[in-house]
Amino acid sequence: MITNGKYRHTYTSTASDITPLYRLTPNAMLMYFQDSFARLMTIHGVAAFDIVKQRRMWVITEVQMDVEPTVSYWSEDFTVEIWVSELSSLRIYCDFRIVRADNEQLIASGTSQWNILNLNTKRLETTDFLADKLTVVPELMTASHKKVRFPKMLSCDMQMEHRATRLDLDFNFHVSNRSYVSIALLTMPDEVLASQTLKAITVHWLHETYLDETLLCRMSRTEDGSYFHTLTNADGIVVCELMSKWQPQPEKPDVSEVLNRDL
C-alpha cells in the first residue's frame, strides 16, 4: 500500500528472524527492508526483473540503520515503511522504518543508497529514466545522505578467514549483501553478544565476491566504543566495511511470554 509516496508492507516474523534476546536479527531487518524496496520498485515497473530487460541491474552500496531495543517474538507482525527520499544523477536514496504492527513501536530506521549498473559496460548509469516513475518524499531518517567515512584499521583485535559457500550466494551467484554482514559480525566478542544488543550499523558494499573465494575478516574497537569490521579478499581489496554499535541489553522477558502465543 502506498500513501503519500510511502510504501508499507506487513510481515510475520519466523523463528529464524529472532535473536536469543528477542530482537529482530540484523539479517532479518535487512532482508525485509530490501524485500519492501523490491515490492515498491515492482509497483513502479522498475524492479530487478523489469530493468534487466534493458541490461540494467540494481546495486545497493550503503545502509545506515539505527536499532531500538524493541522485543520481537516469533509469529508477531511488523511493518516496513519505505520511500524514495532523494534522487540524484547517479544515486537513489531510500529511507525506511520498521515498526511493530500492533502499536507502531519503532524497531529500526535508517537510509540506504542504490545505483543502477549497466550490465554491458559494468558502469553506473544515470537515474534519468526513473525521474518520472518514482515519487520523492524528502524526509530523512538520518542527519544527511552524506557518505559515512570509516577510519583506517590500524590495529586488529580479532581476525578470522571465511570461504564463501553456496549458502552465502544470492540469485546473481555473488555473495549476498546480507551474508557480508553476517560474516563480519562473526568477529564480535561472545561476551558482547551475550549481554548487549545492536544499536546501530553502517555498511559499505564495495566489491563482489564469488563462490570459494576466501575473505579475511578483521575487527577493531574504536575510540568511541564502536566496532569496525572489514572483509578483504585474497588480492588485499576491501570488499565490505561495517561499523557496529551496541547497547546494554534490557531485562530479558520471561520465556513464558514467548511461548504463550495467541495464534
N, C-alpha and C positions, 0 to 999 in steps of 0.2 A: 504494500500500500504506500502510495506517495502522497504526502500532504505538505503543501508549501515548499516543494522541491526536496523534501527529506523522505527517504525510503525507510520503512520499518518492517521487520520480519521477526516472528517469534519462533524460538526453538525450544526443544525439551532436552535437558541435559541427560547424558548417559553416564554410566558408572566410570568409564574411562576419561570423562571430562573433569572429574573431581579429584582434587588432591587429598591426601590423608588428613589435612587440616580443614577440609570442606571449603575449598575455594575452586573456582574455575582454573584449570591449568593454563599456563601461557600458550601452549599448543592449541587448546580449545578456543581461547579468546581470539587468536589469530585466524584459526580455521573458520569460525563462524563470521567474523568480520569480513574475511575475504569472500566467503560464500555470499554474504549480503551485497558486497561490491559486484560480484558476478551477476547476481539477480537484478541489481539496478541497471547495469550495463545491458543486460538482456532486454529489459523493458524499453531501452532507448535504441535497440538494434545495433549495438556496438560491443557485444560480448566477444569473448575469445573466438568462438566458433563463427561469429559474423565476420570479424575483420581478418581472419586467416584466409578467407577467400580473396582478400586484397593483398595477401602476402605480408600481413602485419601481425604483431603479437604484443599483448600487454606484458609489461615488466614492472614488478614492484621493486623499488630501490631503497625505501626507507619507511620505518614506522617509529613513532614515538607514542608511548602509551603509559598513562598513569592508572594504577590499580588500587581500588579501595578494599579494605578488609571486610568484604561482604560475603556472608556464608552462601554457599550454593550446594544444594542437596541433589542426589540422584532423582530424576524424573520431575524436577521442578522446571517451570518455564522461565525463560529470559528473552529479552527483546534486544535486537541490534537496530540502532538508528544510524543511518549513514547518509552523507550528502557531499556533493562536489563543492568545496569551499573556495577553490581558486583554479583558474585555468590560464597557465602561462603559455608561451610559444612552444615549449618543449615538455612541460610537466603538467600533470593532473594531480591536484591535491584533494584527497577525500578525508573528511573528519568524521568521527563516529563516537557513539556512546553505546555501552552495553548496560542494561538495567534489568532488575528483577521485574518479571511481568506482573506480579501481584501488587506491588506497591511503588514501582518506578525507582526503587533504591539503586543508586549508582554502583555498578560493579567495576567498570573501566571506561576510560575515554581517551581519545588521542587523535592523531593525524597520520596520514600516510601519503607517500609520494609515488606516482606511477609515471611510466613513459611508454611510448609506442615505438616498438622496434620493427624496422623493415627487415623481413626475413631474407631478402635477396642480398642487400648490401650490408646487413648487420649494423646499420647505423640508426640513430634515433630519428624519428620523423616529427614534423610539427604537428600540433594539435588542431590545425585549422579545420579539418573535416569534422571535429567534434563540437565546434563552437555553436552550431545551430541545432545540436542534438541534446546537449547537456544543460541543465539549469544550474546556475551557480548561486549558492547560498553563502554569502561571505561571513559566516560565523565560524570562528576559530576555537578549537578546543585546547590549543597550546598558545604560548605567548606570541609566536610568529611561525612562519613556514621557513625561516632561515635554517639552513643545514647545520646540524649539530656537529661541532668539531671535536673529535676524540683526541686524547693525548697520545703521544708515542709511548709504547710499552718499554720502559727502561729496565724493569726487573720482572721476574716471574715467580709467583707464589705457588703455582701448580701447573703442570702440563701433562697432557696425555695425547696419544695418537688414536685416530678413528679412521677405519677403512670404510668407504661408502659401500653399503649393501643395497640390495633391491628394496629393502624396507625404507630406505632414505629417499627413493626416487619419486618424482611426480610423473604425470602423463606425458611430459616432454622428455623423459628419460634423463633429466637433470636431478641433482639433489634438490629437494623442495626447500622453499624458504623457511618453512616451519621446522624442517629437520635440522637446519643450521642452528636454530635457536635451541632445540632440544639437545643437540650435541654440545653447544657452547656451555649450557647450564650444567652439564655433567662435571664441569670443573668447580662447581660450588662446593664449599666445605659441608660435610654432613651435619656438623653442629649448627650451622646456619639454617639449613633446610629443616632441621628438627624443631627449631624454636622461632623462626621468622617466616614471614610471608612476603611475596613480591610487592613492591611499592611502585616501581616504575621501570620501564625498559625502553631502550632506544636501540634500533638495529639498522645497520647499513649493509645491504647486499651489494657486493662489488663484482664478483666474477662467478662463472658457472663451474660446477664440479660434476663429475660423471662416475658411473659405477666402477668400483675397485680402486678409485683414487684415494690416497691417504692424506688426511688432514692432521696437521699439528695444532692442537687446541691448547691455548695458553691463557692463564688468568692472573691478574694482579689486582691488589687492593689499592684504591686511590686515596688521596688525602682526605676527601670528604666522606669516606666510608663506603663508596660505591665499589662495584666490581667490574673490571674491564676485561673483556674476553675477545680474543682474536682467533680466527681459523685461517691457517696458512697452508697452501698446497705444496707439493714436492718441489716446485720451482721457486719457492720462497715468496709467492704472491699472496697477499691477504685477500681472501675471497669473501670474508664476512667479519664484521666487528660489531660488538654489542656491549652496551653499558647497562648494568642492572643495579637497582637499589632495593633494599629490603627493609622491613619494619617489624618490630616485635609482634608476635602472634597473640591476638587477644585470647581470652579463655576459650578453650576448645569446647564446643557443645557436647552434651552427653550423647552417647551413641544411640540411646532410645529415640532421640529427636530425628535421627537419620533413618531409623528402621520403621518408625511409625508414619508410613506414607499413606496418604488418602488417595488411592488410585481408582 
